[in-house]
Amino acid sequence: MSNLSHEEQLKLIQDLEIEMMADMYNRMSAVCQKKCVPPRYKEADLSKGEAVCLDRCVAKYLEIHDRIGKKLTDVSMQDKETVQKIQAQMQQSPK
């Protein structure tokens, strides 16, 4: 990534975020539809039970996605701090 300009790096990060969000949306849609909407249905509109099920499924999916994102950020920050401590120790130790 170091050969890319700052603008190119930002564009790449934005594209990856969009791709990840689209993937999450597609997975969430498939999982919640499979869980809440029967494969054979008689009406074009969702029933109240199906709508409630979908609302809850989406809310849970988004909550878990948020929790995992926060946990990964915490782990990443801890890893970064550990690497910095090790580098500082290596620089201080006699060669």
C-alpha positions in Angstrom: 0.0 0.0 0.0 3.0 2.3 0.4 3.4 2.7 -3.3 -0.1 4.2 -3.5 -0.8 7.9 -3.1 -2.8 9.0 0.0 -5.9 9.6 -2.2 -5.5 6.1 -3.7 -5.2 4.6 -0.3 -8.4 6.4 0.9 -10.2 5.3 -2.2 -9.1 1.7 -1.6 -10.3 1.8 2.0 -13.6 3.3 1.0 -14.1 0.6 -1.7 -13.3 -2.1 0.9 -15.8 -0.6 3.4 -18.5 -0.5 0.8 -17.8 -4.1 -0.3 -17.8 -5.3 3.4 -21.1 -3.5 4.1 -22.7 -4.9 0.9 -21.6 -8.4 1.9 -23.0 -7.9 5.5 -26.3 -6.7 4.0 -26.5 -9.6 1.6 -25.8 -12.2 4.3 -28.2 -10.5 6.8 -30.9 -10.4 4.1 -30.5 -14.1 3.2 -30.3 -15.3 6.9 -33.2 -13.3 8.1 -35.4 -14.1 5.1 -34.7 -17.8 5.5 -35.4 -17.6 9.2 -38.5 -15.5 9.1 -40.2 -15.9 5.7 -41.5 -19.4 4.7 -40.5 -20.5 1.2 -44.2 -20.9 0.3 -46.4 -18.0 1.1 -49.9 -17.1 0.2 -49.8 -13.3 0.4 -47.6 -10.8 -1.3 -47.3 -8.6 1.9 -45.4 -9.7 5.0 -47.6 -10.9 7.9 -47.2 -9.1 11.2 -45.3 -12.1 12.6 -42.9 -12.2 9.7 -42.3 -8.4 10.0 -41.6 -8.7 13.7 -39.3 -11.6 13.1 -37.4 -9.7 10.4 -37.1 -6.6 12.6 -35.7 -8.7 15.5 -33.4 -10.7 13.2 -32.0 -7.5 11.6 -31.5 -5.8 15.0 -29.7 -8.8 16.4 -27.5 -9.1 13.3 -26.5 -5.5 13.4 -25.9 -5.6 17.2 -23.6 -8.6 16.8 -21.8 -7.0 13.8 -21.2 -3.9 15.9 -19.9 -5.9 18.9 -17.6 -7.9 16.7 -16.3 -4.7 15.1 -15.6 -3.1 18.5 -13.9 -6.3 19.8 -11.7 -6.5 16.6 -10.7 -2.8 17.1 -9.8 -3.4 20.7 -7.7 -6.5 19.8 -6.0 -4.6 17.0 -5.1 -1.7 19.3 -3.7 -4.1 21.9 -1.7 -5.8 19.2 -0.4 -2.4 18.1 0.6 -1.4 21.6 2.3 -4.8 22.2 4.3 -4.4 19.0 5.3 -0.9 20.0 6.5 -2.1 23.5 8.5 -4.9 21.9 10.1 -2.5 19.5 10.9 0.0 22.3 12.5 -2.8 24.3 14.5 -4.0 21.4 15.9 -0.5 20.8 16.8 -0.1 24.5 18.6 -3.4 24.8 22.3 -3.5 24.1 23.3 -5.2 20.9 
